């Protein structure tokens, strides 16, 4: 049976599209089998419909609490029997119970070089700090926000003329291959997730894998 991915998203869905298109080009041995959201009108849900992918969006205001919302959403996620759950621009905090239910099987893509800049406004914060480099990280989801073991990163150089908008755009171009390559390694079994750790080719992953210019992930060599 093919490796099965469930995607959680709240926005335009360009990372979701990157996964679907990599699959269609034969570059990713994994199927997106469900898309789940807190925003019924978002681009990711529209894309899932267009592609005939099972989908569900629940409005938070239609749920009495975060726990009930997550119980409903994550029951639907479980029903598609995913091997991996990918948060790709899912902007809602996930309750601890729901994270625990999925721990070691859920990853998130975040637009910073974690542990730098968890949370929002990462591009402006990297610029404001005078950083020479910016980047994106794929990490294991744990109850603390943007804090689980970092699996892989893509880096870009910050230029003198960069603004938060140009950085966001340039970084997004690297996020897509980063997410596809990371999911590919997980689907192949080379990269294995634990609740608080990961292994790559059987050895503990001590530093994030790094995306090269050919869109392949490598262990960092120091
Ligand atoms: C990406 O920048 C991702 O890193 C962040 O939210 C954005 C989602 O973009 N978490 P998209 O909806 O996949 O286009």
Boltz pocket constraint, residues with backbone or C-beta under 6 A from the ligand:
constraints:
  - pocket:
      binder: B
      contacts: [[A, 9], [A, 10], [A, 11], [A, 12], [A, 13], [A, 14], [A, 15], [A, 16], [A, 87], [A, 88], [A, 89], [A, 90], [A, 109], [A, 110], [A, 111], [A, 136], [A, 172], [A, 175]]
      max_distance: 6.0
